[in-house]
Amino acid sequence: MSPTIVEHNGLDIMCLNKYCHSSSSSSSSSEQDKKIFSKLRLSLSGEYPRKNAEILSGQYGINVLLIGAALMLAIAHHGPSVKEEHLLSLVTCLVLLQLIWMMWYILVRDRQKNTRTDKDVHATTCWIRGGLTLLALLSLIMDAFRIGYYVGYQSCVSAVLGVYPVIHATHTIAQVHFLWFHIKDVIKSFETFERFGVIHAVFTNLLLWCNGVMSEAEHFLNNHKRRLSSLGYGNLTIVHTEPHCNCTTSTCSMFSSSLYFLYPFNIEYHIFVSAMLFVMWKNIGRTIDLSSNRKKLATRTKSLTFGPILGLLALASTIGILVVYITHVEQSLQTRQSAISMFYIYGIVMLVFMCSAGASGLLIYRADHVPLDTTKNPSRQLDTELLFGSSIGSWLMSWCSIVAALSTNSSPPYRWTNLIYSLLIVLEKCIQNLFIIESLYRQQDDGERDDPELPAAPEIFSVTSSLAPPYNGIINRGYKTPDRACVTIENEQEEIGQVYNCPRKPSEVPLALGDKVVQPPNIKRQILKNIAVFLLMCNISLWILPAFGCRPQYDNGLEQETFGFSIWTTVLNFAIPLNLFYRMHTVASLFEVFRRV
């Protein structure tokens, strides 16, 4: 019998005998090498185009952002060659390209209504999209103010200043529609083209975020220079951005001043949209794990008392601190120092409570031995990376303040409170990040889920192919002696509590059909929910203060004396936008923690 089977083309397919002849060893080894190389070639040809598309699209998006950043740096210099119109022209073109891509994508999806489209249920939630819709409405109001501002100065400003808000408003409406109906899609057709379209949308929103940050930072810097000039500091150049003509309406000043109160909402809108679109980009071509791709509904909310009460108290005190600080910081030196000291004392009290709450939540988790969820989840992974990445700005600002407070020669009344406040900022972010990540990565107890797709326990009288009792033949409910069959399966089904029309033992606890078992209240869960609510409202408070003008880092003078005016303002222009994003992103993460606990 021949040891090998040879096809007509002369290729050895397999060796039937365990011991092949030595004469065929070289040919079999060469055939094995050919198989290895063919498999390697197939794997490379299947994997590398996808990797190349990821790398190329990522490089395209980064270069789009860097082009805009180069124009922003040139505009910040206020030279005669590059002006704001050039940047707005570039941004308008990018926004139009994204609009064209979104319209194409929506039309293609409408044609594929009958085909099944994979969805990533973890990509976003209804409340996140609702919050983004509210931010989008405020951005539309800001676009309306921009249009009104252009109408008043249209005789002496570029037409781009009037075209841009119209295009931006259209882009905002279309993008909100896209977020509501398509952000969870897992794209598996036209993958290379779609990668470039999604990454273009990601970096277009990042560029719009950078533009808003730059405009807001320049506004605060000019206000800071005016404040220093009024206190007697000279040699500070204040840039006047008003057009060189008279406004034809009486509302130009109102539009101009109102824009800077709406910038924080527009900035948060674009950075959140870019994060959600980045998750969509990561999901392109991904194979969804059906076992983990199931939406876990929120647990019931009970006994929310001290969390909301303390949170509302923190929020009310924040509004009071903001009003007092803004009204007193531009007055005499003594009043200004008192306002800054008041801010740091308020911040120390707030941060001490936040650190205590986060540490208490971590201790509860340590006492409860629940395994972590290690399934692949791009949305959750991005949340973790953004928490750490956006913390860098606040940590840098805090360590600069610590160095300034320890090394400065002057000793204002808020020197040591500034030191304690900065140390607590570092500690609070470390503890809060751990608490959020621990909560998001914890597996939910199966017995506590309210997901109708995932029954927590098998239903009574349910019959499935995998769990059906081993009867031979047809099951007859009128069988006179069913106990014999029930005895054979009673031991097998006793542990998981399944019953197949068999009488229960008298010792078993009867369950009322149609009613759920009333479980005792979980004290640990109630405490964790209150902690999440309290931290959520505290982060809203700490976002409100710098977003609406309460920035003592500009006014205390300690860091400026140590690092110099230009270096310190550069640090603030980098750190404050990241800190604002951190607080708003933390609010979203803590709300998700509240729903999951």
TAHU-V834042 format. One record per helix or strand of 2 or more residues. SS is the DSSP state (a for helix, b for strand). FROM is the first residue (numbers start at 1). LEN is the number of residues. If there is no record, write none. Layout:
# TAHU-V834042
ss=SS from=FROM len=LEN
ss=SS from=FROM len=LEN
This chain:
# TAHU-V834042
ss=b from=4 len=3
ss=b from=12 len=4
ss=a from=22 len=55
ss=a from=84 len=28
ss=a from=126 len=27
ss=a from=160 len=23
ss=a from=191 len=40
ss=a from=252 len=31
ss=a from=306 len=23
ss=a from=333 len=35
ss=a from=378 len=30
ss=a from=415 len=26
ss=a from=446 len=3
ss=a from=483 len=11
ss=a from=523 len=25
ss=a from=552 len=4
ss=a from=558 len=6
ss=a from=565 len=32
